[in-house]
Amino acid sequence: MWQFRPRAVRSGGPDLLAAMAVVILFSGIVQGYLTPLLPELGLRLHIGSIGQNNIYLLSQLAFAVLTPLLSRLGDLYGHRRLLRISLGTVAAGSLLMAAWPTAVTLSVGVVLQGALVGFFPLLVGILRFRAPERNRAGISLLVGVLLLAIGVGGLVAGVLSERHAEAGLWTAVPVAVLAVVAGLLLPDSGAPRGGRFHWGAAALLTGGLLALVLVLAQGGAWGWASPLTLGLAAAAVAVLAVWVAVERRSAHPLVSVRLLSNPRLALVSGYTFCAAFATIGFLGANALFLGASPADAGYGMGLGPRAIATVSLAMVVAGFAGATLTPRLARRVGDRAVLASGAVLIALAFSGMALGHDTPAGYVTAALGVGLATGIFESITRTLSAEAVAAHETALAVGLNELALSLGAAIGAAVIGALFAAHPGGDGAHIELSGYLWSWGACVCTAVLGVLLALAYRGPRPAGAASPGQTGQRAQDGGLA
């Protein structure tokens, strides 16, 4: 009997990166296509604003929980195997939402789509083993494709849904088919496997992360000083503390404490948190400012949905440019300089928004600076998190960096939301300009903290270095660049 047995792509060839790019294209489309559809879908499917927010909340919970779990399972049982499982899960969620759009299927679908958080760590695990010479260029290319796909996904979904909102839900389905085929063609990483999955530690980590993300997502609605918020925050801290204690005593930890104490990985993850706080945490507020009418609010660009989507697409194009240029910059000036320059660019961009928000050219130029910096930081941090650990821990290290990115974005959005709530407009329909000024200032401050973390980063000494005094400046500033 004839059986379909796909032939794996060549380990070091360009077709390896092409197959990976298709997988990441699917990830970006899924991340970008649903958000602009939810308001209209809510009207057609009778899902109120609370229900829409709960759908978004479910996706954030899934992201937080699945990021470390899929990464660790990939390191234990094979990166390709877990990638294929993740692809099938996300594809099933996308098809379910498109074929049977209801409040229930959308909720189940976004949870299934949460498995996309495993794509990047698992792909990097394969890339580092199969084509180590392409590791940096490959990661930068994948980051660029991801950012472009997020922008294109929202744009395509918006066009498809102009006459019928549910039609936009089919945006991800054709790409899902291509991504599943690409996953079948990819080789396995060949990484050494061993150990056992610690289910008790996984339960503790899941509970702690669920409580933490709930606090970040709902704290504004519940009240940051309410007993529910404070109690859940205390529970999150307590459960995560117990998780760390369990991991320290475990012969087969879910996440090695040694990995958590790795100074290079800690600095890179802290930097990722700061950069994501500003760049990704402000995305929703950016759309609000672009759409605000100067006649009504006294500020803003007064743009419509299509114009806002165009600006957003221009930002991700700038991000693609930043991501693809990052390896070349690192070779020239070193990793530490690239980290620092990315954070400096973020600080300058948000300062530009504060100073030039009264002119479209000034604000859009600053927004493009945010997009460029996003590409730089997402590329360099994913690269350095992979290189900070032994090869068999690659997926988990990149997964921890992804978790830092998700938490930074969530906390950034929560802080900006709290600042907006503290500066309501007189009519109750708008936010005072001071709310934006405080938000831009908060983003500048976190970017400055990112600069300090970047300056503290030290890459490994190059092979053959006799002593720290003989280590060249390029190694000091970049290590593996």
C-alpha positions in Angstrom: 0.0 0.0 0.0 1.3 3.4 -0.9 2.0 5.7 2.0 2.8 9.4 2.1 6.3 9.8 3.4 7.5 13.4 3.0 11.1 13.9 2.2 12.8 16.1 4.8 14.5 19.2 3.5 18.3 19.4 3.5 19.8 20.2 6.9 21.9 23.2 5.9 20.3 24.3 2.7 18.1 27.4 2.1 15.1 25.2 1.8 15.4 24.6 5.6 14.9 28.3 6.3 12.2 28.5 3.7 10.2 25.7 5.5 10.7 27.4 8.8 9.6 30.8 7.4 6.3 29.2 6.3 5.7 28.0 9.9 6.5 31.4 11.3 4.3 33.0 8.6 1.4 31.0 10.0 2.3 32.1 13.5 2.2 35.8 12.5 -1.0 35.5 10.6 -2.7 33.9 13.6 -1.4 36.5 15.9 -2.5 39.4 13.7 -5.9 38.4 12.1 -8.3 38.0 15.0 -8.0 41.3 17.0 -9.4 43.6 14.2 -12.3 41.2 13.7 -13.5 40.9 17.2 -15.6 44.1 17.4 -17.7 43.2 14.3 -17.8 39.5 15.2 -19.1 40.5 18.7 -22.0 42.3 17.1 -22.9 39.4 14.7 -22.4 36.6 17.2 -23.9 38.5 20.2 -20.7 38.6 22.1 -20.5 41.7 24.4 -17.4 43.7 25.3 -16.9 41.5 28.4 -17.0 38.3 26.3 -14.6 39.8 23.7 -12.2 40.7 26.5 -12.5 37.1 27.9 -11.6 35.7 24.5 -8.5 37.9 24.5 -7.8 36.9 28.1 -8.0 33.2 27.2 -5.4 33.6 24.5 -3.0 35.4 27.0 -3.5 32.6 29.5 -2.8 29.9 26.9 0.4 31.8 25.8 1.7 32.1 29.3 1.1 28.4 30.2 2.2 26.7 27.0 5.4 28.7 26.4 7.6 26.9 29.0 5.7 23.6 28.7 6.1 23.1 24.9 9.7 24.3 25.0 10.6 21.8 27.7 8.7 19.0 26.1 10.6 19.7 22.9 14.0 19.5 24.6 12.9 16.2 26.2 11.1 14.4 23.4 12.2 16.0 20.2 11.8 19.5 18.7 10.2 18.3 15.5 7.7 16.0 17.2 6.5 18.8 19.5 6.5 21.3 16.5 4.2 19.0 14.6 1.9 18.6 17.5 1.8 22.4 18.0 1.1 22.9 14.3 -1.7 20.5 14.3 -3.2 22.1 17.4 -3.1 25.6 16.0 -4.4 24.5 12.6 -7.3 22.7 14.3 -8.2 25.8 16.4 -8.1 28.0 13.3 -10.4 25.7 11.3 -12.8 25.3 14.2 -13.2 29.1 14.5 -13.7 29.6 10.7 -16.1 26.7 10.1 -18.3 27.1 13.2 -18.0 30.6 14.5 -19.7 30.9 17.9 -18.7 32.4 21.2 -17.8 28.9 22.4 -15.8 27.8 19.4 -13.9 31.2 19.4 -13.0 30.6 23.0 -11.9 27.0 22.4 -10.1 28.1 19.2 -7.9 30.8 20.8 -6.8 28.3 23.5 -5.8 25.8 20.8 -4.1 28.6 18.9 -2.0 29.3 22.0 0.2 26.4 21.0 1.8 28.8 18.5 4.1 30.0 21.3 6.0 26.8 20.8 6.9 27.5 17.1 9.8 29.8 17.6 11.6 28.0 20.5 11.2 24.6 18.7 12.4 25.9 15.4 15.4 27.5 16.9 16.2 24.1 18.6 16.2 22.5 15.1 18.1 25.4 13.5 20.9 25.4 16.1 21.6 21.7 15.5 21.0 21.4 11.8 22.5 24.7 10.5 24.5 26.3 13.3 26.3 28.5 10.7 22.9 30.0 9.8 21.7 30.4 13.3 21.9 34.2 13.6 20.9 35.0 10.0 18.1 32.4 10.3 16.7 33.8 13.6 16.7 37.4 12.2 14.9 36.2 9.0 12.3 34.4 11.1 11.7 37.5 13.3 11.3 39.6 10.2 8.8 37.2 8.7 6.9 37.1 12.0 6.5 40.9 12.2 5.5 41.2 8.6 2.9 38.4 8.9 1.3 40.0 12.0 0.7 43.2 10.0 -0.4 41.4 6.8 -2.7 39.1 8.8 -4.7 42.0 10.2 -4.8 43.7 6.8 -6.1 40.7 4.9 -8.6 39.8 7.6 -9.9 43.3 7.5 -10.4 43.2 3.7 -12.1 39.8 3.8 -14.5 40.9 6.6 -15.7 44.1 4.9 -18.9 42.5 3.7 -19.1 39.5 6.1 -17.2 39.5 9.4 -17.0 35.7 9.6 -15.2 35.6 6.3 -12.1 37.1 7.9 -11.8 34.0 10.1 -10.7 32.0 7.1 -7.5 34.1 6.8 -5.4 31.6 8.7 -6.8 28.4 7.2 -4.9 28.2 3.9 -1.7 29.2 5.6 -2.3 26.5 8.2 -2.2 23.9 5.4 1.1 25.2 4.1 2.6 25.3 7.6 1.5 21.7 8.4 3.2 20.5 5.2 6.3 22.6 6.0 6.4 20.9 9.5 6.3 17.5 7.9 9.3 18.4 5.7 11.5 19.7 8.5 14.2 17.4 9.9 14.5 16.7 13.6 17.1 18.6 15.6 19.1 15.5 16.6 19.5 17.0 20.0 20.3 14.5 22.8 17.2 13.6 24.8 16.8 12.4 28.3 15.2 13.0 31.7 11.5 13.0 32.6 8.8 15.5 32.5 8.1 16.8 36.0 4.3 17.0 36.2 4.1 18.4 39.7 6.4 21.3 38.8 4.4 21.8 35.6 1.2 22.1 37.7 2.7 24.6 40.0 4.2 26.7 37.2 0.9 26.6 35.3 -1.1 27.7 38.4 1.4 30.5 39.2 1.4 31.9 35.7 -2.4 31.7 35.4 -2.8 33.7 38.5 -0.2 36.2 37.4 -1.7 36.8 34.0 -5.2 37.1 35.4 -3.9 39.9 37.7 -2.2 41.7 34.8 -5.2 41.3 32.5 -8.1 42.0 35.0 -6.4 44.2 37.6 -7.6 47.4 36.0 -11.2 46.2 35.9 -11.1 44.7 39.4 -9.2 47.6 40.9 -5.4 47.3 41.5 -5.9 47.7 45.3 -9.0 45.4 45.5 -8.8 42.3 47.8 -9.3 40.1 44.8 -6.4 41.6 42.9 -4.0 41.7 45.9 -5.0 38.2 47.0 -4.5 36.7 43.5 -1.2 38.5 43.2 0.0 37.1 46.6 -1.2 33.6 45.5 0.8 33.9 42.3 4.0 34.9 44.1 3.5 32.1 46.7 2.8 29.4 44.1 5.8 30.4 42.0 8.0 30.4 45.1 6.9 26.9 45.9 7.6 25.9 42.3 11.2 27.2 42.6 11.7 25.3 45.8 10.4 22.1 44.2 12.6 22.6 41.2 15.7 23.0 43.4 15.1 19.6 45.0 14.0 17.7 41.8 16.3 15.3 40.0 14.4 16.0 36.8 13.4 19.7 37.0 11.0 21.2 34.6 13.2 24.3 34.3 16.7 24.0 35.7 17.4 26.5 38.5 20.9 26.7 37.0 19.3 27.9 33.8 17.3 30.6 35.7 20.5 31.7 37.4 22.5 32.0 34.1 23.6 35.7 34.2 23.6 36.0 30.4 20.1 34.6 30.0 18.9 36.6 33.0 20.1 39.9 31.5 18.8 39.1 28.1 15.4 38.1 29.5 15.3 41.3 31.6 16.1 43.4 28.6 13.4 41.6 26.6 10.9 42.4 29.3 11.8 46.1 29.2 11.7 46.4 25.4 8.4 44.5 25.2 6.9 46.7 27.9 7.4 49.7 25.7 7.1 48.5 22.1 4.4 45.8 22.3 2.7 47.1 25.4 1.9 50.4 23.7 0.5 49.0 20.5 -3.1 49.3 21.5 -2.6 52.8 22.7 -0.9 53.7 19.5 -4.0 52.8 17.5 -6.1 54.9 19.9 -3.9 57.9 19.4 -3.9 57.5 15.6 -7.7 57.3 15.5 -8.4 60.1 18.0 -10.0 63.2 16.4 -8.2 66.4 17.0 -11.5 68.3 16.9 -13.0 66.1 19.7 -10.0 65.1 21.8 -7.6 68.0 21.1 -5.0 65.6 19.9 -4.5 62.6 17.6 -4.3 62.0 13.8 -8.0 61.4 13.1 -7.2 58.3 10.9 -9.7 55.7 9.9 -9.3 51.9 10.3 -7.6 51.4 6.9 -5.2 54.3 7.4 -4.3 53.0 10.9 -3.7 49.5 9.4 -1.4 51.2 6.8 0.6 52.9 9.6 0.8 49.6 11.5 2.0 47.8 8.3 4.7 50.4 7.8 5.8 49.8 11.4 6.2 46.1 10.8 8.0 46.7 7.6 10.5 48.8 9.6 10.6 45.9 12.1 11.5 43.5 9.2 14.3 45.8 8.2 15.6 46.0 11.7 15.5 42.3 12.2 17.3 41.4 9.0 20.0 44.1 9.6 20.7 42.9 13.1 23.3 40.1 12.3 25.3 42.5 10.2 25.2 45.2 12.9 26.3 42.6 15.5 29.3 41.6 13.4 30.3 45.2 13.1 29.8 46.6 16.6 29.1 43.5 18.8 26.1 42.2 20.6 26.2 44.5 23.6 26.2 47.5 21.4 23.3 46.2 19.4 21.3 45.6 22.6 22.1 49.1 23.9 21.3 50.8 20.6 18.0 49.0 20.4 17.0 50.3 23.8 18.3 53.8 23.0 16.2 53.8 19.8 13.1 52.9 21.9 13.8 55.7 24.3 14.3 58.2 21.5 11.2 57.1 19.6 8.9 57.5 22.6 10.6 60.9 23.4 9.8 61.8 19.8 6.2 60.9 20.4 6.0 63.2 23.4 7.7 66.1 21.6 6.3 65.7 18.1 2.8 64.3 18.7 1.2 67.5 17.4 2.3 66.8 13.8 1.5 63.7 11.7 5.0 63.6 10.4 6.6 63.8 13.8 4.4 61.1 15.4 4.6 58.7 12.5 8.4 59.1 12.3 8.6 58.2 16.0 6.2 55.2 15.4 8.5 53.9 12.6 11.4 54.2 15.1 9.4 51.9 17.5 8.9 49.5 14.7 12.6 49.4 13.8 13.6 48.9 17.4 11.1 46.1 17.7 12.8 44.2 14.9 16.2 44.8 16.4 15.4 43.7 20.0 13.3 40.6 19.0 16.1 39.4 16.7 19.1 40.0 19.0 17.4 38.7 22.2 16.2 35.5 20.6 19.7 34.9 19.3 21.5 35.5 22.5 19.0 33.5 24.6 19.7 30.5 22.4 23.5 31.0 22.6 23.5 31.5 26.4 22.9 27.8 27.1 24.0 24.3 26.1 22.5 23.2 22.8 20.1 20.6 24.4 18.5 23.4 26.4 18.0 25.8 23.4 14.2 25.5 23.1 13.7 26.1 26.8 16.0 29.1 26.9 14.3 30.7 23.9 10.9 29.8 25.5 11.9 31.6 28.7 12.8 34.7 26.6 9.4 34.4 24.9 7.7 34.3 28.3 9.6 37.4 29.3 8.4 39.1 26.1 4.8 38.1 26.8 4.9 39.2 30.4 6.6 42.5 29.5 3.9 43.3 26.9 1.1 42.4 29.3 2.5 44.5 32.2 3.2 47.3 29.8 -0.4 47.3 28.5 -1.7 47.1 32.1 0.5 50.0 33.3 -0.5 52.1 30.3 -4.2 51.2 30.9 -3.9 52.3 34.5 -2.3 55.6 33.5 -5.1 56.2 31.0 -7.7 55.5 33.7 -6.0 58.0 36.0 -6.4 60.8 33.3 -10.0 60.6 32.0 -11.3 63.3 29.8 -14.0 65.7 30.9 -16.6 64.1 28.6 -15.7 60.6 29.7 -15.3 59.5 26.1 -11.6 60.4 25.7 -8.4 60.3 27.6 -6.6 63.5 28.5 -3.4 64.1 26.6 -1.6 63.9 30.0 -2.4 60.2 30.0 -0.4 59.7 26.8 2.4 61.9 28.1 2.7 59.8 31.2 2.6 56.6 29.2 5.3 57.8 26.8 7.4 58.7 29.8 6.9 55.2 31.3 8.1 53.7 28.1 11.1 55.9 28.0 12.0 54.9 31.6 11.8 51.2 30.9 13.9 51.7 27.8 16.6 53.4 29.9 16.5 50.4 32.2 17.0 48.3 29.1 20.1 50.3 28.2 21.5 49.7 31.6 20.9 45.9 31.3 22.5 46.0 27.9 25.6 47.7 29.2 25.9 45.0 31.9 25.8 42.2 29.3 29.0 40.3 28.7 29.3 37.7 26.0 31.5 34.6 26.4 35.2 34.9 25.8 36.2 33.8 22.3 38.0 30.5 22.0 41.7 30.7 22.6 41.6 33.8 24.7 44.4 33.6 27.2 43.1 36.0 29.8 40.5 38.7 30.3 43.1 41.3 29.6 43.9 39.8 26.3 40.3 39.5 25.2 39.5 41.9 22.3 37.1 44.7 22.4 34.9 42.9 19.9 34.5 39.9 22.2 33.8 42.2 25.2 31.0 43.9 23.3 29.6 40.9 21.5 31.1 37.6 22.3 29.7 35.3 19.6 29.0 38.1 17.1 
